[in-house]
Structure formats: structure tokens, C-alpha cells
């Protein structure tokens, strides 16, 4: 699996657009920690949820 984002990048979750824009905090294997403007910090499994870099 190759992720096209890294810590500091801005991303959105297209299935949960109401979360707002998120900033990638860390990536450990498939676990991506993102701080979203509307819902706070979420740990995303990149194998299950697509994040789109903006």
C-alpha cells in the first residue's frame, strides 16, 4: 500500500465531508491520525477508508 500523503498534508474524507478539512498528524503502517476541523482527532485505517489529499 502506498499512501500519497504525509504528516502536515491537508485531506478530506469523501464519505464524511461534514468532518471538514483534516491535517495528517502521523502515519504508522496503515493507521493515519488526522485532526479534522469539525470532529477533532480521528485514527483512520487507510485500508478501509479513503482520504483525498487537497
PDB file of N, CA, C and O in Angstrom:
ATOM      1  N   UNK A   1       0.846  -1.189   0.000  1.00  0.00           N
ATOM      2  CA  UNK A   1       0.000   0.000   0.000  1.00  0.00           C
ATOM      3  C   UNK A   1       0.887   1.248   0.000  1.00  0.00           C
ATOM      4  O   UNK A   1       1.803   1.376   0.813  1.00  0.00           O
ATOM      5  N   UNK A   2       0.602   2.145  -0.910  1.00  0.00           N
ATOM      6  CA  UNK A   2       1.332   3.409  -0.987  1.00  0.00           C
ATOM      7  C   UNK A   2       0.348   4.538  -0.723  1.00  0.00           C
ATOM      8  O   UNK A   2      -0.663   4.672  -1.414  1.00  0.00           O
ATOM      9  N   UNK A   3       0.656   5.348   0.285  1.00  0.00           N
ATOM     10  CA  UNK A   3      -0.193   6.493   0.605  1.00  0.00           C
ATOM     11  C   UNK A   3       0.388   7.723  -0.059  1.00  0.00           C
ATOM     12  O   UNK A   3       1.603   7.919  -0.050  1.00  0.00           O
ATOM     13  N   UNK A   4      -0.475   8.562  -0.640  1.00  0.00           N
ATOM     14  CA  UNK A   4       0.020   9.747  -1.352  1.00  0.00           C
ATOM     15  C   UNK A   4      -0.048  11.000  -0.481  1.00  0.00           C
ATOM     16  O   UNK A   4      -0.171  12.109  -1.001  1.00  0.00           O
ATOM     17  N   UNK A   5       0.030  10.832   0.829  1.00  0.00           N
ATOM     18  CA  UNK A   5       0.059  11.975   1.735  1.00  0.00           C
ATOM     19  C   UNK A   5       1.030  11.668   2.871  1.00  0.00           C
ATOM     20  O   UNK A   5       1.411  10.519   3.094  1.00  0.00           O
ATOM     21  N   UNK A   6       1.414  12.710   3.573  1.00  0.00           N
ATOM     22  CA  UNK A   6       2.376  12.583   4.668  1.00  0.00           C
ATOM     23  C   UNK A   6       1.993  13.579   5.760  1.00  0.00           C
ATOM     24  O   UNK A   6       1.155  14.449   5.525  1.00  0.00           O
ATOM     25  N   UNK A   7       2.587  13.470   6.945  1.00  0.00           N
ATOM     26  CA  UNK A   7       2.241  14.406   8.020  1.00  0.00           C
ATOM     27  C   UNK A   7       2.331  15.865   7.569  1.00  0.00           C
ATOM     28  O   UNK A   7       3.292  16.281   6.920  1.00  0.00           O
ATOM     29  N   UNK A   8       1.299  16.624   7.934  1.00  0.00           N
ATOM     30  CA  UNK A   8       1.224  18.030   7.557  1.00  0.00           C
ATOM     31  C   UNK A   8       0.306  18.286   6.381  1.00  0.00           C
ATOM     32  O   UNK A   8      -0.155  19.411   6.190  1.00  0.00           O
ATOM     33  N   UNK A   9       0.031  17.251   5.583  1.00  0.00           N
ATOM     34  CA  UNK A   9      -0.846  17.416   4.414  1.00  0.00           C
ATOM     35  C   UNK A   9      -2.291  17.601   4.849  1.00  0.00           C
ATOM     36  O   UNK A   9      -2.709  17.096   5.892  1.00  0.00           O
ATOM     37  N   UNK A  10      -3.046  18.329   4.041  1.00  0.00           N
ATOM     38  CA  UNK A  10      -4.481  18.529   4.264  1.00  0.00           C
ATOM     39  C   UNK A  10      -5.238  17.482   3.456  1.00  0.00           C
ATOM     40  O   UNK A  10      -4.930  17.231   2.291  1.00  0.00           O
ATOM     41  N   UNK A  11      -6.239  16.873   4.103  1.00  0.00           N
ATOM     42  CA  UNK A  11      -7.022  15.815   3.468  1.00  0.00           C
ATOM     43  C   UNK A  11      -8.499  15.988   3.798  1.00  0.00           C
ATOM     44  O   UNK A  11      -8.869  16.718   4.718  1.00  0.00           O
ATOM     45  N   UNK A  12      -9.332  15.296   3.021  1.00  0.00           N
ATOM     46  CA  UNK A  12     -10.756  15.188   3.345  1.00  0.00           C
ATOM     47  C   UNK A  12     -11.137  13.715   3.288  1.00  0.00           C
ATOM     48  O   UNK A  12     -10.487  12.915   2.615  1.00  0.00           O
ATOM     49  N   UNK A  13     -12.202  13.373   4.006  1.00  0.00           N
ATOM     50  CA  UNK A  13     -12.779  12.045   3.920  1.00  0.00           C
ATOM     51  C   UNK A  13     -14.041  12.193   3.078  1.00  0.00           C
ATOM     52  O   UNK A  13     -15.033  12.735   3.566  1.00  0.00           O
ATOM     53  N   UNK A  14     -14.035  11.726   1.821  1.00  0.00           N
ATOM     54  CA  UNK A  14     -15.172  11.970   0.930  1.00  0.00           C
ATOM     55  C   UNK A  14     -16.484  11.358   1.416  1.00  0.00           C
ATOM     56  O   UNK A  14     -17.553  11.816   1.012  1.00  0.00           O
ATOM     57  N   UNK A  15     -16.433  10.343   2.267  1.00  0.00           N
ATOM     58  CA  UNK A  15     -17.671   9.738   2.781  1.00  0.00           C
ATOM     59  C   UNK A  15     -18.200  10.489   4.001  1.00  0.00           C
ATOM     60  O   UNK A  15     -19.344  10.279   4.405  1.00  0.00           O
ATOM     61  N   UNK A  16     -17.387  11.360   4.590  1.00  0.00           N
ATOM     62  CA  UNK A  16     -17.794  12.150   5.757  1.00  0.00           C
ATOM     63  C   UNK A  16     -17.343  13.599   5.557  1.00  0.00           C
ATOM     64  O   UNK A  16     -16.535  14.118   6.326  1.00  0.00           O
ATOM     65  N   UNK A  17     -17.869  14.237   4.528  1.00  0.00           N
ATOM     66  CA  UNK A  17     -17.438  15.606   4.202  1.00  0.00           C
ATOM     67  C   UNK A  17     -17.751  16.595   5.312  1.00  0.00           C
ATOM     68  O   UNK A  17     -17.108  17.639   5.413  1.00  0.00           O
ATOM     69  N   UNK A  18     -18.749  16.271   6.160  1.00  0.00           N
ATOM     70  CA  UNK A  18     -19.090  17.172   7.256  1.00  0.00           C
ATOM     71  C   UNK A  18     -17.992  17.215   8.327  1.00  0.00           C
ATOM     72  O   UNK A  18     -18.031  18.082   9.200  1.00  0.00           O
ATOM     73  N   UNK A  19     -17.022  16.306   8.282  1.00  0.00           N
ATOM     74  CA  UNK A  19     -15.876  16.366   9.195  1.00  0.00           C
ATOM     75  C   UNK A  19     -15.014  17.578   8.891  1.00  0.00           C
ATOM     76  O   UNK A  19     -14.289  18.057   9.763  1.00  0.00           O
ATOM     77  N   UNK A  20     -15.083  18.077   7.669  1.00  0.00           N
ATOM     78  CA  UNK A  20     -14.279  19.224   7.266  1.00  0.00           C
ATOM     79  C   UNK A  20     -12.892  18.810   6.807  1.00  0.00           C
ATOM     80  O   UNK A  20     -12.626  17.633   6.566  1.00  0.00           O
ATOM     81  N   UNK A  21     -12.033  19.774   6.691  1.00  0.00           N
ATOM     82  CA  UNK A  21     -10.650  19.541   6.260  1.00  0.00           C
ATOM     83  C   UNK A  21      -9.849  19.028   7.452  1.00  0.00           C
ATOM     84  O   UNK A  21      -9.979  19.522   8.572  1.00  0.00           O
ATOM     85  N   UNK A  22      -9.032  18.042   7.186  1.00  0.00           N
ATOM     86  CA  UNK A  22      -8.184  17.482   8.233  1.00  0.00           C
ATOM     87  C   UNK A  22      -6.714  17.642   7.896  1.00  0.00           C
ATOM     88  O   UNK A  22      -6.333  17.754   6.731  1.00  0.00           O
ATOM     89  N   UNK A  23      -5.899  17.651   8.938  1.00  0.00           N
ATOM     90  CA  UNK A  23      -4.450  17.694   8.741  1.00  0.00           C
ATOM     91  C   UNK A  23      -3.871  16.391   9.276  1.00  0.00           C
ATOM     92  O   UNK A  23      -4.118  16.008  10.419  1.00  0.00           O
ATOM     93  N   UNK A  24      -3.090  15.710   8.423  1.00  0.00           N
ATOM     94  CA  UNK A  24      -2.465  14.449   8.813  1.00  0.00           C
ATOM     95  C   UNK A  24      -1.446  14.738   9.918  1.00  0.00           C
ATOM     96  O   UNK A  24      -0.569  15.587   9.762  1.00  0.00           O
ATOM     97  N   UNK A  25      -1.577  14.016  11.037  1.00  0.00           N
ATOM     98  CA  UNK A  25      -0.672  14.177  12.172  1.00  0.00           C
ATOM     99  C   UNK A  25       0.444  13.136  12.142  1.00  0.00           C
ATOM    100  O   UNK A  25       1.614  13.460  12.348  1.00  0.00           O
ATOM    101  N   UNK A  26       0.068  11.875  11.882  1.00  0.00           N
ATOM    102  CA  UNK A  26       1.068  10.809  11.843  1.00  0.00           C
ATOM    103  C   UNK A  26       0.553   9.646  11.008  1.00  0.00           C
ATOM    104  O   UNK A  26      -0.650   9.494  10.796  1.00  0.00           O
ATOM    105  N   UNK A  27       1.495   8.829  10.538  1.00  0.00           N
ATOM    106  CA  UNK A  27       1.165   7.627   9.778  1.00  0.00           C
ATOM    107  C   UNK A  27       2.033   6.501  10.342  1.00  0.00           C
ATOM    108  O   UNK A  27       3.261   6.560  10.288  1.00  0.00           O
ATOM    109  N   UNK A  28       1.371   5.478  10.882  1.00  0.00           N
ATOM    110  CA  UNK A  28       2.075   4.302  11.397  1.00  0.00           C
ATOM    111  C   UNK A  28       1.432   3.090  10.743  1.00  0.00           C
ATOM    112  O   UNK A  28       0.311   2.704  11.074  1.00  0.00           O
ATOM    113  N   UNK A  29       2.170   2.496   9.804  1.00  0.00           N
ATOM    114  CA  UNK A  29       1.648   1.411   8.966  1.00  0.00           C
ATOM    115  C   UNK A  29       0.385   1.894   8.278  1.00  0.00           C
ATOM    116  O   UNK A  29       0.435   2.886   7.552  1.00  0.00           O
ATOM    117  N   UNK A  30      -0.768   1.219   8.481  1.00  0.00           N
ATOM    118  CA  UNK A  30      -1.989   1.657   7.797  1.00  0.00           C
ATOM    119  C   UNK A  30      -2.828   2.615   8.639  1.00  0.00           C
ATOM    120  O   UNK A  30      -3.883   3.063   8.190  1.00  0.00           O
ATOM    121  N   UNK A  31      -2.379   2.936   9.845  1.00  0.00           N
ATOM    122  CA  UNK A  31      -3.126   3.837  10.734  1.00  0.00           C
ATOM    123  C   UNK A  31      -2.689   5.283  10.514  1.00  0.00           C
ATOM    124  O   UNK A  31      -1.525   5.632  10.709  1.00  0.00           O
ATOM    125  N   UNK A  32      -3.636   6.107  10.108  1.00  0.00           N
ATOM    126  CA  UNK A  32      -3.368   7.512   9.823  1.00  0.00           C
ATOM    127  C   UNK A  32      -4.135   8.354  10.843  1.00  0.00           C
ATOM    128  O   UNK A  32      -5.361   8.270  10.914  1.00  0.00           O
ATOM    129  N   UNK A  33      -3.431   9.155  11.625  1.00  0.00           N
ATOM    130  CA  UNK A  33      -4.076  10.043  12.588  1.00  0.00           C
ATOM    131  C   UNK A  33      -4.272  11.393  11.923  1.00  0.00           C
ATOM    132  O   UNK A  33      -3.323  12.008  11.436  1.00  0.00           O
ATOM    133  N   UNK A  34      -5.530  11.846  11.910  1.00  0.00           N
ATOM    134  CA  UNK A  34      -5.888  13.091  11.238  1.00  0.00           C
ATOM    135  C   UNK A  34      -6.662  13.962  12.223  1.00  0.00           C
ATOM    136  O   UNK A  34      -7.553  13.472  12.917  1.00  0.00           O
ATOM    137  N   UNK A  35      -6.330  15.247  12.287  1.00  0.00           N
ATOM    138  CA  UNK A  35      -7.070  16.197  13.113  1.00  0.00           C
ATOM    139  C   UNK A  35      -8.014  16.969  12.199  1.00  0.00           C
ATOM    140  O   UNK A  35      -7.581  17.830  11.434  1.00  0.00           O
ATOM    141  N   UNK A  36      -9.331  16.651  12.285  1.00  0.00           N
ATOM    142  CA  UNK A  36     -10.335  17.294  11.443  1.00  0.00           C
ATOM    143  C   UNK A  36     -10.890  18.531  12.134  1.00  0.00           C
ATOM    144  O   UNK A  36     -11.011  18.563  13.359  1.00  0.00           O
ATOM    145  N   UNK A  37     -11.227  19.549  11.346  1.00  0.00           N
ATOM    146  CA  UNK A  37     -11.680  20.825  11.898  1.00  0.00           C
ATOM    147  C   UNK A  37     -13.009  20.727  12.632  1.00  0.00           C
ATOM    148  O   UNK A  37     -13.238  21.491  13.570  1.00  0.00           O
ATOM    149  N   UNK A  38     -13.897  19.810  12.239  1.00  0.00           N
ATOM    150  CA  UNK A  38     -15.230  19.747  12.851  1.00  0.00           C
ATOM    151  C   UNK A  38     -15.418  18.630  13.874  1.00  0.00           C
ATOM    152  O   UNK A  38     -16.323  18.704  14.705  1.00  0.00           O
ATOM    153  N   UNK A  39     -14.578  17.599  13.827  1.00  0.00           N
ATOM    154  CA  UNK A  39     -14.765  16.456  14.731  1.00  0.00           C
ATOM    155  C   UNK A  39     -13.520  16.103  15.531  1.00  0.00           C
ATOM    156  O   UNK A  39     -13.538  15.152  16.312  1.00  0.00           O
ATOM    157  N   UNK A  40     -12.453  16.845  15.350  1.00  0.00           N
ATOM    158  CA  UNK A  40     -11.238  16.579  16.118  1.00  0.00           C
ATOM    159  C   UNK A  40     -10.411  15.437  15.548  1.00  0.00           C
ATOM    160  O   UNK A  40     -10.448  15.155  14.350  1.00  0.00           O
ATOM    161  N   UNK A  41      -9.670  14.793  16.429  1.00  0.00           N
ATOM    162  CA  UNK A  41      -8.704  13.782  16.018  1.00  0.00           C
ATOM    163  C   UNK A  41      -9.374  12.441  15.764  1.00  0.00           C
ATOM    164  O   UNK A  41     -10.166  11.963  16.575  1.00  0.00           O
ATOM    165  N   UNK A  42      -9.042  11.841  14.622  1.00  0.00           N
ATOM    166  CA  UNK A  42      -9.549  10.523  14.248  1.00  0.00           C
ATOM    167  C   UNK A  42      -8.375   9.665  13.806  1.00  0.00           C
ATOM    168  O   UNK A  42      -7.460  10.150  13.140  1.00  0.00           O
ATOM    169  N   UNK A  43      -8.401   8.396  14.175  1.00  0.00           N
ATOM    170  CA  UNK A  43      -7.421   7.432  13.677  1.00  0.00           C
ATOM    171  C   UNK A  43      -8.118   6.635  12.587  1.00  0.00           C
ATOM    172  O   UNK A  43      -9.107   5.944  12.833  1.00  0.00           O
ATOM    173  N   UNK A  44      -7.585   6.745  11.381  1.00  0.00           N
ATOM    174  CA  UNK A  44      -8.196   6.164  10.185  1.00  0.00           C
ATOM    175  C   UNK A  44      -7.378   4.955   9.739  1.00  0.00           C
ATOM    176  O   UNK A  44      -6.151   5.021   9.673  1.00  0.00           O
ATOM    177  N   UNK A  45      -8.063   3.850   9.433  1.00  0.00           N
ATOM    178  CA  UNK A  45      -7.394   2.710   8.817  1.00  0.00           C
ATOM    179  C   UNK A  45      -7.402   2.951   7.313  1.00  0.00           C
ATOM    180  O   UNK A  45      -8.455   2.891   6.677  1.00  0.00           O
ATOM    181  N   UNK A  46      -6.234   3.224   6.745  1.00  0.00           N
ATOM    182  CA  UNK A  46      -6.138   3.589   5.333  1.00  0.00           C
ATOM    183  C   UNK A  46      -6.516   2.430   4.404  1.00  0.00           C
ATOM    184  O   UNK A  46      -6.764   2.645   3.218  1.00  0.00           O
ATOM    185  N   UNK A  47      -6.561   1.205   4.937  1.00  0.00           N
ATOM    186  CA  UNK A  47      -7.011   0.065   4.121  1.00  0.00           C
ATOM    187  C   UNK A  47      -8.523   0.075   3.941  1.00  0.00           C
ATOM    188  O   UNK A  47      -9.041  -0.520   2.996  1.00  0.00           O
ATOM    189  N   UNK A  48      -9.234   0.749   4.847  1.00  0.00           N
ATOM    190  CA  UNK A  48     -10.702   0.720   4.831  1.00  0.00           C
ATOM    191  C   UNK A  48     -11.335   2.039   4.422  1.00  0.00           C
ATOM    192  O   UNK A  48     -12.427   2.052   3.855  1.00  0.00           O
ATOM    193  N   UNK A  49     -10.663   3.149   4.703  1.00  0.00           N
ATOM    194  CA  UNK A  49     -11.239   4.474   4.447  1.00  0.00           C
ATOM    195  C   UNK A  49     -10.300   5.264   3.561  1.00  0.00           C
ATOM    196  O   UNK A  49      -9.109   5.382   3.851  1.00  0.00           O
ATOM    197  N   UNK A  50     -10.838   5.806   2.479  1.00  0.00           N
ATOM    198  CA  UNK A  50     -10.045   6.594   1.536  1.00  0.00           C
ATOM    199  C   UNK A  50      -9.987   8.050   2.014  1.00  0.00           C
ATOM    200  O   UNK A  50     -11.011   8.652   2.338  1.00  0.00           O
ATOM    201  N   UNK A  51      -8.795   8.589   2.049  1.00  0.00           N
ATOM    202  CA  UNK A  51      -8.605  10.020   2.297  1.00  0.00           C
ATOM    203  C   UNK A  51      -8.090  10.642   1.008  1.00  0.00           C
ATOM    204  O   UNK A  51      -7.277  10.045   0.303  1.00  0.00           O
ATOM    205  N   UNK A  52      -8.563  11.837   0.705  1.00  0.00           N
ATOM    206  CA  UNK A  52      -8.136  12.525  -0.510  1.00  0.00           C
ATOM    207  C   UNK A  52      -7.335  13.758  -0.126  1.00  0.00           C
ATOM    208  O   UNK A  52      -7.800  14.612   0.629  1.00  0.00           O
ATOM    209  N   UNK A  53      -6.122  13.833  -0.660  1.00  0.00           N
ATOM    210  CA  UNK A  53      -5.259  14.990  -0.412  1.00  0.00           C
ATOM    211  C   UNK A  53      -5.806  16.203  -1.161  1.00  0.00           C
ATOM    212  O   UNK A  53      -6.226  16.100  -2.314  1.00  0.00           O
ATOM    213  N   UNK A  54      -5.793  17.343  -0.492  1.00  0.00           N
ATOM    214  CA  UNK A  54      -6.279  18.569  -1.151  1.00  0.00           C
ATOM    215  C   UNK A  54      -5.167  19.597  -1.207  1.00  0.00           C
ATOM    216  O   UNK A  54      -5.369  20.697  -1.722  1.00  0.00           O
TER     217      UNK A  54
END
